[in-house]
Amino acid sequence: MNPAAVEELIESNLEDCEATVSHARDEHDEDHLAATVVSPVFDGLPLVQQHQQVYDALGDHMTTDIHALELSTYTPEEYADLEAE
Protein backbone atom coordinates (compact mmCIF):
# COMPACT_ATOMS: atom_id res chain seq x y z
CA MET A 1 0.00 0.00 0.00
CA ASN A 2 1.49 3.34 -0.94
CA PRO A 3 2.04 6.11 1.64
CA ALA A 4 -0.49 8.49 0.03
CA ALA A 5 -3.26 5.89 0.31
CA VAL A 6 -2.42 5.30 3.96
CA GLU A 7 -2.49 9.06 4.63
CA GLU A 8 -5.92 9.28 2.98
CA LEU A 9 -7.32 6.43 5.08
CA ILE A 10 -6.06 7.90 8.33
CA GLU A 11 -7.19 11.45 7.53
CA SER A 12 -10.63 10.35 6.37
CA ASN A 13 -11.26 8.29 9.51
CA LEU A 14 -9.84 10.52 12.26
CA GLU A 15 -11.43 13.87 13.03
CA ASP A 16 -9.36 16.99 12.19
CA CYS A 17 -6.36 14.81 11.46
CA GLU A 18 -3.18 15.51 9.56
CA ALA A 19 -1.11 12.46 8.63
CA THR A 20 2.30 12.26 7.02
CA VAL A 21 3.27 8.79 5.84
CA SER A 22 6.47 7.62 4.15
CA HIS A 23 8.46 4.47 3.69
CA ALA A 24 10.31 3.69 6.92
CA ARG A 25 13.95 4.72 6.96
CA ASP A 26 16.52 2.06 6.20
CA GLU A 27 13.84 -0.40 5.16
CA HIS A 28 13.88 -2.04 1.76
CA ASP A 29 10.42 -3.56 2.06
CA GLU A 30 7.74 -1.15 0.80
CA ASP A 31 5.27 -2.59 3.32
CA HIS A 32 7.23 -0.96 6.18
CA LEU A 33 5.84 2.53 6.69
CA ALA A 34 6.39 5.42 9.09
CA ALA A 35 3.53 7.75 10.02
CA THR A 36 3.24 10.96 11.99
CA VAL A 37 -0.37 11.65 12.92
CA VAL A 38 -1.61 14.87 14.52
CA SER A 39 -5.19 15.09 15.80
CA PRO A 40 -7.12 16.64 18.70
CA VAL A 41 -8.75 13.21 19.10
CA PHE A 42 -5.60 12.14 20.95
CA ASP A 43 -6.04 14.73 23.71
CA GLY A 44 -6.14 13.00 27.09
CA LEU A 45 -5.61 9.52 25.67
CA PRO A 46 -2.67 7.32 26.66
CA LEU A 47 -0.24 6.47 23.86
CA VAL A 48 -1.62 2.94 23.44
CA GLN A 49 -5.13 4.28 22.85
CA GLN A 50 -3.81 6.93 20.45
CA HIS A 51 -2.16 4.22 18.38
CA GLN A 52 -5.32 2.11 18.53
CA GLN A 53 -7.27 5.02 17.03
CA VAL A 54 -4.90 5.00 14.04
CA TYR A 55 -5.04 1.20 13.70
CA ASP A 56 -8.85 1.39 13.77
CA ALA A 57 -8.75 4.04 11.03
CA LEU A 58 -6.68 1.69 8.87
CA GLY A 59 -8.96 -1.27 9.54
CA ASP A 60 -8.12 -4.53 7.77
CA HIS A 61 -5.28 -2.85 5.87
CA MET A 62 -3.12 -3.29 8.99
CA THR A 63 -3.26 -7.06 8.56
CA THR A 64 -3.43 -7.33 4.78
CA ASP A 65 -1.52 -4.46 3.13
CA ILE A 66 0.77 -2.97 5.77
CA HIS A 67 3.43 -5.22 7.24
CA ALA A 68 4.76 -2.73 9.78
CA LEU A 69 3.92 0.83 10.83
CA GLU A 70 6.28 3.03 12.79
CA LEU A 71 3.81 5.40 14.43
CA SER A 72 4.18 8.79 16.13
CA THR A 73 1.01 10.44 17.41
CA TYR A 74 0.56 13.98 18.75
CA THR A 75 -2.14 16.41 19.73
CA PRO A 76 -1.90 19.71 17.81
CA GLU A 77 -0.45 21.38 20.91
CA GLU A 78 2.20 18.68 21.38
CA TYR A 79 3.17 18.90 17.73
CA ALA A 80 3.42 22.70 17.85
CA ASP A 81 5.71 22.42 20.90
CA LEU A 82 7.84 19.86 19.06
CA GLU A 83 8.11 22.13 16.01
CA ALA A 84 9.11 25.06 18.22
CA GLU A 85 12.12 23.23 19.66
N, C-alpha and C positions, 0 to 999 in steps of 0.2 A: 504494500500500500504506500503510495507516495505521500510525502510530508504535507503537501497542500490539501489532500483529501482528509488527512487526519486533523489538520487545523480546522477545516470546514465542519467536520463532525463535532469536534469539541465546542467550537464557537456556536454552532446551531443548537446545542443541547445544554449549554450552561449559560445562565442569565448574565448579561453584560460582561461577557468574557472576551479576552484577547489571548489568543494562543499563537505561539511561535514554535514550529516543529521543523526539525532538520534530521539528517542522518547523524547518528551518534558518532562522536569523534573516535578516530582510531578503529573504527569498525568497518569491515569489508562486506558485511552482510546487510543488504538494504532493508531487511526487516528489523534492524536495530535502530530505533529512533530516540531522539531527545526532544523533550517538550518543556517549554516554559509557559505556564498558564496563570493568568491574572484575572481574578474575579472577586466581586464583593460577596459572592456566595460562600467563600472560604472564611469569612469573618467569624471568629469565635469557634471554629471547628479545629479539632486536633489534626495533625498532619495526616494520619491514617485515613480519617474521614474526608479530608480534602482530596487525597489521591483516589479514594473510592468514588467520589463525585466524577472525577475524570474518567475512571474506568467504566462507570455506568454510562457516561456520555458516549463512549466508544462501543459499548455493547459487545456483541459477538466478535467484532473485529479484533478484540484483544486476544481471542483464542484462535482465530482463523487467519488473520492477515498480518498481525503485528507480533513478532517473536519476542521483542523486548522493548520496553519504554523507560528511558531515563527521565524522571519527572520532577520538575520543580514547580511548586505552587505558591502563589502569593496573593494577598489582598492588594487592592490598589495602593493603599497606604504603605504596606511593606515594600512593594515594588518601587514606589517613589523614593522611599528612604534608601533603598539599595542603589538606585540610580544616582542619588545625591552624593554617595560616598566617593 
